[in-house]
Amino acid sequence: MAETDREANRFSARASRYASVGANMGGVAARMAAARLFGGEGTTNAAALAQALGGLKGPIMKVAQLMATIPDLLPPEYATELQKLQADAPPMGAAFVKRRMMAELGADWQTRFKNFDLKPAAAASLGQVHRAISLDGVPLACKLQYPDMQSAVEADLKQLEMIFALHRRMNSWLDTSEIKKEIGARVREELDYAREAKHAALYGTVLKEVDAVRVPVVDLDLSTKRLLTLGWLDGERILSFAEAPVEIRNRIAQAMFKAWWHPFSRAAVIHGDPHLGNYTVFSEGGEAQGINLLDYGCVRIFHPRFVGGVVDLYRGLQNDDHDRVVHAYEVWGFKRLDRKTIDILNIWARFIYGPLLEDRTRTVADGVQPGAYGRREAFSVHQALKEHGPVTVPQEFVFMDRAAVGLGAVFLHLRSELNYHRLFEDEIEHFSLDSLGGRQKAALDAVGLNSPV
């Protein structure tokens, strides 16, 4: 069979899987509902859900895995199954890659590279990465988006809508409408590689003086809305250092802390995808020195006042200042706050802020496994809300929360032992809304991004 025929069959099969996913999901949803109403085996239904999604290996995988990283949004057995799914789309073959590159850079695209490897170095849910060499001899990473991802993403988000509608019917105490809105906005943004190029440039600006974190340089001449070309950063997987000496693991963890909190405190921006594949470890002199930050699709830019809320909640918990705690939740967008609701929300807040509040060297969560990080606390919050009444999770809070949990899981994998309190205090020293607003505007203007309203 000719390669073009194989490619056509591959993508036509992908289309037919998308056509059938609604029926598969509908069947699983019905069984979930029956199990909740009449009792039943959740694990069986969870496996069926994973099977319904697993064959797609497209953007719905990103949505499913995203949902699985938000503690207790789904029952534990469902989250466990979804976390097993791998976001590895079938790679495009050489002939198809040539056509896609021609569509992005023109018929003479190959003359713009010294070398371009048609075999992908990595494949993910929305596209695949190819190694290349520029005409100047610079190693490059070219992320090429699969065709028709816009329609595929919209189809996936409709399935997500159905999942959340079912969740709202079964769990009226948790309004997920803002969660759905935020996930949709971020996943749609990931389709725009021109925006991702600006995100990478923003991180390059904010982290330029942080030696422990490396950000790839964008090659705008070789980038489009569906092709992103960055400098190639050599590195090793973070988990390959899981058994390294503790001082090495701590060095990597401290770089991760800096990569996350420094842009947040200096430009009100977070890297919202905690997947370990988005980071590698670079070494010098045969020893690990820091991390490469590789992917910039899932980046969230906040209004400075949201960062102010993070600082207010930290100081409020630190000093037992109830009014400051309430103010923080209000700034984030929580509504109808009474004393009981605040006490419930503080269960989660004290978990997230716990390592930051204690001025001592410690692990991020003693005795907790990475896959279980946050689930006990989230379960306690949800049980309390079932008894007390409904709460709407604000849109801006979703990815902040998700990224914080993901960062904590990285620290658990590394078994790092750090004084997180001192690291955090260094980041928020001399914090003020006015100074953050000015720094953020300067950083966003420099890369052509709009300030949030």
MINUVEX-783800 format. One record per residue (C-alpha): residue number from 0; residue in three letters; chain; z, y, x. Coordinates in pm, whole numbers, plus 50000, padded with zeros to 5 digits. Each point is the difference from the previous one (the first is absolute). Layout:
N
(NUM; "ALA"; "A"; (Z; Y; X)) ...
//
This chain:
453
(0; "MET"; "A"; (50000; 50000; 50000)) (1; "ALA"; "A"; (49911; 50346; 50135)) (2; "GLU"; "A"; (50286; 50231; 50089)) (3; "THR"; "A"; (49893; 50256; 49740)) (4; "ASP"; "A"; (50016; 49730; 49731)) (5; "ARG"; "A"; (50345; 49893; 50117)) (6; "GLU"; "A"; (50117; 50361; 49983)) (7; "ALA"; "A"; (49856; 50045; 49652)) (8; "ASN"; "A"; (50170; 49682; 49882)) (9; "ARG"; "A"; (50328; 50103; 50161)) (10; "PHE"; "A"; (50014; 50336; 49823)) (11; "SER"; "A"; (49866; 49862; 49675)) (12; "ALA"; "A"; (50283; 49746; 50015)) (13; "ARG"; "A"; (50243; 50284; 50060)) (14; "ALA"; "A"; (49862; 50178; 49691)) (15; "SER"; "A"; (50035; 49688; 49788)) (16; "ARG"; "A"; (50361; 49957; 50114)) (17; "TYR"; "A"; (50069; 50356; 49888)) (18; "ALA"; "A"; (49846; 49923; 49664)) (19; "SER"; "A"; (50236; 49707; 49951)) (20; "VAL"; "A"; (50322; 50150; 50135)) (21; "GLY"; "A"; (50087; 50163; 49669)) (22; "ALA"; "A"; (49999; 49666; 49823)) (23; "ASN"; "A"; (50207; 49841; 50278)) (24; "MET"; "A"; (50250; 50284; 49996)) (25; "GLY"; "A"; (50017; 49991; 49622)) (26; "GLY"; "A"; (50092; 49633; 50006)) (27; "VAL"; "A"; (50267; 50052; 50262)) (28; "ALA"; "A"; (50138; 50300; 49810)) (29; "ALA"; "A"; (50031; 49792; 49684)) (30; "ARG"; "A"; (50190; 49730; 50188)) (31; "MET"; "A"; (50226; 50265; 50156)) (32; "ALA"; "A"; (50079; 50139; 49656)) (33; "ALA"; "A"; (50072; 49654; 49860)) (34; "ALA"; "A"; (50227; 49918; 50291)) (35; "ARG"; "A"; (50196; 50322; 49950)) (36; "LEU"; "A"; (50036; 49944; 49626)) (37; "PHE"; "A"; (50066; 49627; 49989)) (38; "GLY"; "A"; (50104; 49910; 50354)) (39; "GLY"; "A"; (49783; 49820; 50252)) (40; "GLU"; "A"; (49906; 49951; 50360)) (41; "GLY"; "A"; (49936; 50339; 50161)) (42; "THR"; "A"; (49884; 49841; 50325)) (43; "THR"; "A"; (49718; 49817; 49822)) (44; "ASN"; "A"; (49879; 50320; 49838)) (45; "ALA"; "A"; (50030; 50186; 50331)) (46; "ALA"; "A"; (49782; 49741; 50171)) (47; "ALA"; "A"; (49746; 50036; 49718)) (48; "LEU"; "A"; (49997; 50377; 50050)) (49; "ALA"; "A"; (49943; 49958; 50373)) (50; "GLN"; "A"; (49718; 49753; 49931)) (51; "ALA"; "A"; (49836; 50240; 49753)) (52; "LEU"; "A"; (50002; 50277; 50260)) (53; "GLY"; "A"; (49959; 49801; 50318)) (54; "GLY"; "A"; (49632; 49918; 49960)) (55; "LEU"; "A"; (49902; 50365; 49978)) (56; "LYS"; "A"; (50107; 50119; 50345)) (57; "GLY"; "A"; (49895; 50353; 49909)) (58; "PRO"; "A"; (50178; 50326; 49914)) (59; "ILE"; "A"; (50208; 49834; 49730)) (60; "MET"; "A"; (50167; 49818; 50287)) (61; "LYS"; "A"; (50113; 50336; 50138)) (62; "VAL"; "A"; (50144; 50093; 49660)) (63; "ALA"; "A"; (50172; 49661; 49964)) (64; "GLN"; "A"; (50150; 50012; 50347)) (65; "LEU"; "A"; (50108; 50361; 49944)) (66; "MET"; "A"; (50185; 49897; 49684)) (67; "ALA"; "A"; (50164; 49716; 50189)) (68; "THR"; "A"; (50149; 50242; 50256)) (69; "ILE"; "A"; (50186; 50207; 49737)) (70; "PRO"; "A"; (50333; 49817; 49966)) (71; "ASP"; "A"; (50061; 49841; 49661)) (72; "LEU"; "A"; (49699; 50162; 49835)) (73; "LEU"; "A"; (49897; 49639; 49941)) (74; "PRO"; "A"; (50228; 49698; 49965)) (75; "PRO"; "A"; (50080; 49859; 50349)) (76; "GLU"; "A"; (49790; 49687; 49950)) (77; "TYR"; "A"; (49693; 50211; 49915)) (78; "ALA"; "A"; (50053; 50230; 50298)) (79; "THR"; "A"; (50036; 49698; 50230)) (80; "GLU"; "A"; (49669; 49854; 49885)) (81; "LEU"; "A"; (49815; 50331; 50023)) (82; "GLN"; "A"; (50128; 50061; 50352)) (83; "LYS"; "A"; (49833; 49675; 50108)) (84; "LEU"; "A"; (49657; 50133; 49908)) (85; "GLN"; "A"; (49788; 50116; 50289)) (86; "ALA"; "A"; (49783; 50310; 49961)) (87; "ASP"; "A"; (49708; 49843; 50191)) (88; "ALA"; "A"; (49672; 50073; 49825)) (89; "PRO"; "A"; (49705; 49776; 50097)) (90; "PRO"; "A"; (49835; 50182; 50293)) (91; "MET"; "A"; (49657; 50154; 49967)) (92; "GLY"; "A"; (49742; 49821; 50212)) (93; "ALA"; "A"; (49791; 50167; 50271)) (94; "ALA"; "A"; (49699; 50080; 49779)) (95; "PHE"; "A"; (50222; 50154; 49734)) (96; "VAL"; "A"; (50193; 50202; 50259)) (97; "LYS"; "A"; (49673; 50141; 50135)) (98; "ARG"; "A"; (49897; 50113; 49651)) (99; "ARG"; "A"; (50340; 50157; 49933)) (100; "MET"; "A"; (49996; 50184; 50336)) (101; "MET"; "A"; (49646; 50122; 49929)) (102; "ALA"; "A"; (50118; 50134; 49664)) (103; "GLU"; "A"; (50284; 50191; 50170)) (104; "LEU"; "A"; (49840; 50126; 50326)) (105; "GLY"; "A"; (49624; 49968; 49944)) (106; "ALA"; "A"; (49724; 49769; 50121)) (107; "ASP"; "A"; (50064; 50077; 50365)) (108; "TRP"; "A"; (50373; 49926; 49980)) (109; "GLN"; "A"; (49996; 49746; 50286)) (110; "THR"; "A"; (49873; 50266; 50244)) (111; "ARG"; "A"; (50325; 50191; 49942)) (112; "PHE"; "A"; (50207; 49728; 50166)) (113; "LYS"; "A"; (49991; 49848; 50345)) (114; "ASN"; "A"; (50113; 49677; 49836)) (115; "PHE"; "A"; (50094; 49893; 49646)) (116; "ASP"; "A"; (50145; 49655; 49928)) (117; "LEU"; "A"; (49854; 49878; 49670)) (118; "LYS"; "A"; (50277; 49742; 49971)) (119; "PRO"; "A"; (50312; 50162; 49848)) (120; "ALA"; "A"; (50317; 50021; 50206)) (121; "ALA"; "A"; (50208; 50014; 49683)) (122; "ALA"; "A"; (49941; 49976; 49624)) (123; "ALA"; "A"; (50216; 50144; 49724)) (124; "SER"; "A"; (49993; 50074; 49628)) (125; "LEU"; "A"; (49768; 50305; 49996)) (126; "GLY"; "A"; (49798; 49962; 50319)) (127; "GLN"; "A"; (49972; 49850; 50346)) (128; "VAL"; "A"; (50040; 50128; 50355)) (129; "HIS"; "A"; (49739; 49965; 50275)) (130; "ARG"; "A"; (50047; 50062; 50369)) (131; "ALA"; "A"; (49747; 50235; 50160)) (132; "ILE"; "A"; (49940; 50210; 50310)) (133; "SER"; "A"; (49890; 50362; 49978)) (134; "LEU"; "A"; (49709; 50138; 50201)) (135; "ASP"; "A"; (50266; 50154; 50227)) (136; "GLY"; "A"; (50159; 49659; 50057)) (137; "VAL"; "A"; (50304; 50052; 49773)) (138; "PRO"; "A"; (50131; 49687; 49817)) (139; "LEU"; "A"; (49983; 50051; 49623)) (140; "ALA"; "A"; (50128; 49844; 49678)) (141; "CYS"; "A"; (49748; 50040; 49713)) (142; "LYS"; "A"; (50146; 49934; 49656)) (143; "LEU"; "A"; (49712; 49927; 49761)) (144; "GLN"; "A"; (50071; 49988; 49627)) (145; "TYR"; "A"; (49865; 49716; 49787)) (146; "PRO"; "A"; (49739; 50103; 49743)) (147; "ASP"; "A"; (50090; 50083; 49639)) (148; "MET"; "A"; (50371; 50037; 50073)) (149; "GLN"; "A"; (50030; 50292; 49756)) (150; "SER"; "A"; (49919; 49782; 49700)) (151; "ALA"; "A"; (50209; 49714; 50138)) (152; "VAL"; "A"; (50305; 50225; 50041)) (153; "GLU"; "A"; (49963; 50137; 49646)) (154; "ALA"; "A"; (49978; 49645; 49864)) (155; "ASP"; "A"; (50314; 49910; 50194)) (156; "LEU"; "A"; (50190; 50301; 49871)) (157; "LYS"; "A"; (49919; 49897; 49643)) (158; "GLN"; "A"; (50161; 49663; 50075)) (159; "LEU"; "A"; (50299; 50186; 50145)) (160; "GLU"; "A"; (50025; 50199; 49677)) (161; "MET"; "A"; (50028; 49675; 49808)) (162; "ILE"; "A"; (50274; 49870; 50230)) (163; "PHE"; "A"; (50202; 50320; 49962)) (164; "ALA"; "A"; (49952; 50006; 49622)) (165; "LEU"; "A"; (50142; 49648; 49985)) (166; "HIS"; "A"; (50287; 50106; 50227)) (167; "ARG"; "A"; (50085; 50296; 49775)) (168; "ARG"; "A"; (50009; 49779; 49691)) (169; "MET"; "A"; (50234; 49752; 50167)) (170; "ASN"; "A"; (50208; 50255; 50192)) (171; "SER"; "A"; (50035; 50309; 49783)) (172; "TRP"; "A"; (50280; 50125; 50227)) (173; "LEU"; "A"; (49751; 50073; 50283)) (174; "ASP"; "A"; (49706; 50234; 49930)) (175; "THR"; "A"; (49728; 49911; 50253)) (176; "SER"; "A"; (49743; 50256; 49882)) (177; "GLU"; "A"; (50052; 50226; 50305)) (178; "ILE"; "A"; (49988; 49699; 50235)) (179; "LYS"; "A"; (49662; 49903; 49856)) (180; "LYS"; "A"; (49873; 50356; 50039)) (181; "GLU"; "A"; (50110; 50022; 50363)) (182; "ILE"; "A"; (49855; 49663; 50100)) (183; "GLY"; "A"; (49668; 50094; 49838)) (184; "ALA"; "A"; (49986; 50334; 50184)) (185; "ARG"; "A"; (50076; 49848; 50341)) (186; "VAL"; "A"; (49762; 49703; 49964)) (187; "ARG"; "A"; (49716; 50232; 49893)) (188; "GLU"; "A"; (50071; 50223; 50298)) (189; "GLU"; "A"; (49961; 49702; 50232)) (190; "LEU"; "A"; (49633; 49979; 49901)) (191; "ASP"; "A"; (49933; 50341; 50159)) (192; "TYR"; "A"; (49969; 49945; 50374)) (193; "ALA"; "A"; (49927; 50371; 50054)) (194; "ARG"; "A"; (50350; 50070; 49867)) (195; "GLU"; "A"; (50143; 49721; 50215)) (196; "ALA"; "A"; (49839; 50167; 50304)) (197; "LYS"; "A"; (50193; 50318; 49913)) (198; "HIS"; "A"; (50320; 49797; 49961)) (199; "ALA"; "A"; (49951; 49854; 50348)) (200; "ALA"; "A"; (49937; 50348; 50142)) (201; "LEU"; "A"; (50315; 50125; 49823)) (202; "TYR"; "A"; (50210; 49726; 50160)) (203; "GLY"; "A"; (49840; 50074; 50335)) (204; "THR"; "A"; (50109; 50363; 49963)) (205; "VAL"; "A"; (50355; 49928; 49883)) (206; "LEU"; "A"; (50065; 49722; 50255)) (207; "LYS"; "A"; (49819; 50150; 50300)) (208; "GLU"; "A"; (50327; 50052; 50192)) (209; "VAL"; "A"; (50146; 49659; 49911)) (210; "ASP"; "A"; (49905; 49777; 50293)) (211; "ALA"; "A"; (50132; 49682; 49832)) (212; "VAL"; "A"; (49743; 50020; 49717)) (213; "ARG"; "A"; (49624; 49997; 50057)) (214; "VAL"; "A"; (49751; 50120; 49740)) (215; "PRO"; "A"; (49626; 49921; 50035)) (216; "VAL"; "A"; (49755; 50288; 50040)) (217; "VAL"; "A"; (49745; 50038; 49717)) (218; "ASP"; "A"; (49629; 50008; 50088)) (219; "LEU"; "A"; (49871; 50220; 49719)) (220; "ASP"; "A"; (49635; 49968; 50113)) (221; "LEU"; "A"; (50019; 49627; 49930)) (222; "SER"; "A"; (50201; 50021; 49676)) (223; "THR"; "A"; (49912; 50040; 49631)) (224; "LYS"; "A"; (50178; 49949; 49667)) (225; "ARG"; "A"; (49946; 49623; 50039)) (226; "LEU"; "A"; (50008; 49964; 50380)) (227; "LEU"; "A"; (50294; 50106; 50217)) (228; "THR"; "A"; (49964; 49993; 50377)) (229; "LEU"; "A"; (50313; 50031; 50212)) (230; "GLY"; "A"; (50085; 49946; 50363)) (231; "TRP"; "A"; (50099; 49638; 50066)) (232; "LEU"; "A"; (50369; 49958; 50090)) (233; "ASP"; "A"; (50091; 49680; 50184)) (234; "GLY"; "A"; (50327; 49840; 49900)) (235; "GLU"; "A"; (50188; 49688; 49897)) (236; "ARG"; "A"; (50140; 49902; 49661)) (237; "ILE"; "A"; (50354; 50120; 49933)) (238; "LEU"; "A"; (50117; 49650; 49909)) (239; "SER"; "A"; (49899; 49872; 50343)) (240; "PHE"; "A"; (50304; 50195; 50125)) (241; "ALA"; "A"; (50243; 49846; 49750)) (242; "GLU"; "A"; (50163; 49795; 50277)) (243; "ALA"; "A"; (49975; 50265; 50273)) (244; "PRO"; "A"; (50317; 50134; 50169)) (245; "VAL"; "A"; (50198; 50227; 49771)) (246; "GLU"; "A"; (49925; 50313; 50204)) (247; "ILE"; "A"; (49625; 49942; 49946)) (248; "ARG"; "A"; (50047; 49939; 49629)) (249; "ASN"; "A"; (50213; 50312; 49973)) (250; "ARG"; "A"; (49735; 50205; 50180)) (251; "ILE"; "A"; (49734; 49884; 49754)) (252; "ALA"; "A"; (50230; 50063; 49702)) (253; "GLN"; "A"; (50083; 50350; 50124)) (254; "ALA"; "A"; (49627; 50075; 50028)) (255; "MET"; "A"; (49953; 49876; 49643)) (256; "PHE"; "A"; (50284; 50224; 49883)) (257; "LYS"; "A"; (49837; 50298; 50172)) (258; "ALA"; "A"; (49654; 49915; 49860)) (259; "TRP"; "A"; (50139; 50008; 49647)) (260; "TRP"; "A"; (50271; 50269; 49994)) (261; "HIS"; "A"; (49850; 50256; 50240)) (262; "PRO"; "A"; (49687; 50072; 49786)) (263; "PHE"; "A"; (50220; 50002; 49690)) (264; "SER"; "A"; (50245; 50254; 50141)) (265; "ARG"; "A"; (49728; 50213; 50165)) (266; "ALA"; "A"; (49716; 49991; 49745)) (267; "ALA"; "A"; (50138; 49828; 49686)) (268; "VAL"; "A"; (49763; 49706; 50041)) (269; "ILE"; "A"; (50066; 49625; 50010)) (270; "HIS"; "A"; (49800; 49696; 50097)) (271; "GLY"; "A"; (50034; 49805; 49676)) (272; "ASP"; "A"; (49877; 49653; 50100)) (273; "PRO"; "A"; (50272; 49797; 50176)) (274; "HIS"; "A"; (49771; 49703; 50074)) (275; "LEU"; "A"; (50068; 49876; 50354)) (276; "GLY"; "A"; (49625; 49980; 50066)) (277; "ASN"; "A"; (49986; 50381; 50000)) (278; "TYR"; "A"; (50191; 50019; 50328)) (279; "THR"; "A"; (49958; 49853; 50347)) (280; "VAL"; "A"; (50213; 50034; 50312)) (281; "PHE"; "A"; (49858; 50158; 50315)) (282; "SER"; "A"; (50129; 49916; 50347)) (283; "GLU"; "A"; (50000; 50171; 50337)) (284; "GLY"; "A"; (50088; 49831; 50327)) (285; "GLY"; "A"; (50024; 49669; 49817)) (286; "GLU"; "A"; (50276; 50120; 49766)) (287; "ALA"; "A"; (49986; 50114; 49635)) (288; "GLN"; "A"; (50034; 50378; 49972)) (289; "GLY"; "A"; (49915; 50098; 49641)) (290; "ILE"; "A"; (49775; 49947; 49701)) (291; "ASN"; "A"; (49642; 50069; 49897)) (292; "LEU"; "A"; (49970; 50131; 49643)) (293; "LEU"; "A"; (49668; 49857; 49881)) (294; "ASP"; "A"; (49933; 50057; 49630)) (295; "TYR"; "A"; (50013; 50328; 49806)) (296; "GLY"; "A"; (49868; 49907; 49657)) (297; "CYS"; "A"; (50336; 49996; 49823)) (298; "VAL"; "A"; (50152; 50335; 50097)) (299; "ARG"; "A"; (50212; 50211; 49763)) (300; "ILE"; "A"; (50031; 50378; 50041)) (301; "PHE"; "A"; (50302; 50151; 49820)) (302; "HIS"; "A"; (50104; 50347; 49900)) (303; "PRO"; "A"; (50269; 50117; 50249)) (304; "ARG"; "A"; (50257; 50006; 49720)) (305; "PHE"; "A"; (49976; 49619; 49978)) (306; "VAL"; "A"; (50114; 49977; 50364)) (307; "GLY"; "A"; (50275; 50245; 49907)) (308; "GLY"; "A"; (50111; 49750; 49736)) (309; "VAL"; "A"; (50015; 49724; 50263)) (310; "VAL"; "A"; (50223; 50216; 50220)) (311; "ASP"; "A"; (50214; 50110; 49703)) (312; "LEU"; "A"; (50062; 49642; 49890)) (313; "TYR"; "A"; (50092; 49902; 50356)) (314; "ARG"; "A"; (50246; 50289; 50035)) (315; "GLY"; "A"; (50131; 49944; 49648)) (316; "LEU"; "A"; (50081; 49635; 50069)) (317; "GLN"; "A"; (50136; 50086; 50343)) (318; "ASN"; "A"; (50243; 50262; 49865)) (319; "ASP"; "A"; (50062; 49851; 49654)) (320; "ASP"; "A"; (49840; 50312; 49849)) (321; "HIS"; "A"; (49910; 49898; 49643)) (322; "ASP"; "A"; (49818; 50324; 49915)) (323; "ARG"; "A"; (49774; 49969; 50303)) (324; "VAL"; "A"; (49920; 49639; 49912)) (325; "VAL"; "A"; (49904; 50102; 49645)) (326; "HIS"; "A"; (49786; 50282; 50133)) (327; "ALA"; "A"; (49812; 49756; 50225)) (328; "TYR"; "A"; (49916; 49767; 49712)) (329; "GLU"; "A"; (49886; 50294; 49788)) (330; "VAL"; "A"; (49776; 50128; 50280)) (331; "TRP"; "A"; (49839; 49655; 50020)) (332; "GLY"; "A"; (49925; 50008; 49628)) (333; "PHE"; "A"; (50263; 49775; 49842)) (334; "LYS"; "A"; (50074; 50105; 49642)) (335; "ARG"; "A"; (50290; 49964; 49754)) (336; "LEU"; "A"; (50261; 49953; 50272)) (337; "ASP"; "A"; (50354; 49924; 49890)) (338; "ARG"; "A"; (50293; 49882; 50212)) (339; "LYS"; "A"; (49934; 49631; 49936)) (340; "THR"; "A"; (49628; 50025; 50086)) (341; "ILE"; "A"; (50085; 50183; 50322)) (342; "ASP"; "A"; (50253; 49731; 50095)) (343; "ILE"; "A"; (49731; 49737; 49942)) (344; "LEU"; "A"; (49741; 50188; 50208)) (345; "ASN"; "A"; (50256; 50038; 50276)) (346; "ILE"; "A"; (50017; 49621; 50039)) (347; "TRP"; "A"; (49644; 50014; 50129)) (348; "ALA"; "A"; (50049; 50326; 50189)) (349; "ARG"; "A"; (50298; 49866; 50194)) (350; "PHE"; "A"; (49795; 49694; 50095)) (351; "ILE"; "A"; (49705; 50206; 50130)) (352; "TYR"; "A"; (50220; 50262; 50168)) (353; "GLY"; "A"; (50263; 49752; 50122)) (354; "PRO"; "A"; (49876; 49971; 50361)) (355; "LEU"; "A"; (49954; 50378; 50019)) (356; "LEU"; "A"; (50352; 50079; 49879)) (357; "GLU"; "A"; (50191; 49788; 50252)) (358; "ASP"; "A"; (50038; 50153; 50347)) (359; "ARG"; "A"; (49991; 49672; 50190)) (360; "THR"; "A"; (49754; 49758; 50157)) (361; "ARG"; "A"; (49909; 49736; 49741)) (362; "THR"; "A"; (49723; 49793; 49850)) (363; "VAL"; "A"; (49825; 50151; 49700)) (364; "ALA"; "A"; (50154; 49741; 49762)) (365; "ASP"; "A"; (50239; 49743; 50137)) (366; "GLY"; "A"; (49927; 49641; 49900)) (367; "VAL"; "A"; (49695; 50080; 49784)) (368; "GLN"; "A"; (49661; 49829; 50039)) (369; "PRO"; "A"; (49684; 50221; 50003)) (370; "GLY"; "A"; (49861; 49852; 49677)) (371; "ALA"; "A"; (50328; 50065; 49816)) (372; "TYR"; "A"; (50051; 50356; 50122)) (373; "GLY"; "A"; (50113; 50216; 49708)) (374; "ARG"; "A"; (49973; 49733; 49731)) (375; "ARG"; "A"; (50372; 49958; 49938)) (376; "GLU"; "A"; (50051; 50375; 49960)) (377; "ALA"; "A"; (49689; 50040; 49785)) (378; "PHE"; "A"; (50121; 49717; 49776)) (379; "SER"; "A"; (50338; 50174; 49960)) (380; "VAL"; "A"; (49828; 50327; 49907)) (381; "HIS"; "A"; (49776; 49834; 49746)) (382; "GLN"; "A"; (50283; 49804; 49841)) (383; "ALA"; "A"; (50203; 50319; 49964)) (384; "LEU"; "A"; (49705; 50189; 49851)) (385; "LYS"; "A"; (49945; 49724; 49745)) (386; "GLU"; "A"; (50350; 50065; 49870)) (387; "HIS"; "A"; (50002; 50378; 50033)) (388; "GLY"; "A"; (49652; 50111; 49898)) (389; "PRO"; "A"; (49649; 50077; 50120)) (390; "VAL"; "A"; (49892; 50191; 50310)) (391; "THR"; "A"; (49656; 50122; 50109)) (392; "VAL"; "A"; (49928; 49959; 50370)) (393; "PRO"; "A"; (49836; 50331; 50108)) (394; "GLN"; "A"; (49650; 49980; 50146)) (395; "GLU"; "A"; (50086; 50160; 50336)) (396; "PHE"; "A"; (50292; 49763; 50050)) (397; "VAL"; "A"; (49787; 49681; 49988)) (398; "PHE"; "A"; (49842; 49999; 50345)) (399; "MET"; "A"; (50298; 50163; 50170)) (400; "ASP"; "A"; (50213; 49712; 49874)) (401; "ARG"; "A"; (49742; 49736; 50083)) (402; "ALA"; "A"; (49945; 50131; 50352)) (403; "ALA"; "A"; (50375; 50020; 50067)) (404; "VAL"; "A"; (50040; 49636; 49896)) (405; "GLY"; "A"; (49701; 49901; 50213)) (406; "LEU"; "A"; (50138; 50183; 50302)) (407; "GLY"; "A"; (50335; 49828; 49955)) (408; "ALA"; "A"; (49824; 49663; 49989)) (409; "VAL"; "A"; (49834; 50077; 50337)) (410; "PHE"; "A"; (50344; 50070; 50148)) (411; "LEU"; "A"; (50123; 49670; 49856)) (412; "HIS"; "A"; (49707; 49810; 50154)) (413; "LEU"; "A"; (50083; 50157; 50336)) (414; "ARG"; "A"; (50376; 49951; 49955)) (415; "SER"; "A"; (50038; 50342; 50159)) (416; "GLU"; "A"; (50342; 50151; 50070)) (417; "LEU"; "A"; (49989; 50380; 49992)) (418; "ASN"; "A"; (50211; 50297; 49902)) (419; "TYR"; "A"; (49777; 50095; 49706)) (420; "HIS"; "A"; (50239; 50283; 49910)) (421; "ARG"; "A"; (49942; 50181; 50330)) (422; "LEU"; "A"; (49623; 49945; 49981)) (423; "PHE"; "A"; (49989; 50145; 49647)) (424; "GLU"; "A"; (50223; 50297; 50086)) (425; "ASP"; "A"; (49762; 50085; 50286)) (426; "GLU"; "A"; (49709; 50008; 49754)) (427; "ILE"; "A"; (50165; 50227; 49742)) (428; "GLU"; "A"; (50180; 50231; 50245)) (429; "HIS"; "A"; (49941; 50365; 49901)) (430; "PHE"; "A"; (49819; 49885; 49681)) (431; "SER"; "A"; (49905; 50269; 49749)) (432; "LEU"; "A"; (49744; 50009; 49722)) (433; "ASP"; "A"; (49842; 50319; 50133)) (434; "SER"; "A"; (49947; 49864; 50350)) (435; "LEU"; "A"; (49866; 49669; 49869)) (436; "GLY"; "A"; (49763; 50182; 49765)) (437; "GLY"; "A"; (49861; 50205; 50286)) (438; "ARG"; "A"; (49958; 49700; 50233)) (439; "GLN"; "A"; (49838; 49793; 49727)) (440; "LYS"; "A"; (49750; 50272; 49908)) (441; "ALA"; "A"; (49900; 50047; 50364)) (442; "ALA"; "A"; (49955; 49624; 50051)) (443; "LEU"; "A"; (49799; 49950; 49679)) (444; "ASP"; "A"; (49783; 50307; 50060)) (445; "ALA"; "A"; (49919; 49873; 50349)) (446; "VAL"; "A"; (49842; 49682; 49863)) (447; "GLY"; "A"; (49853; 50136; 49674)) (448; "LEU"; "A"; (50248; 49853; 49751)) (449; "ASN"; "A"; (50142; 50189; 49703)) (450; "SER"; "A"; (50369; 50073; 49965)) (451; "PRO"; "A"; (50164; 49822; 49703)) (452; "VAL"; "A"; (50081; 50211; 49696)) 
//
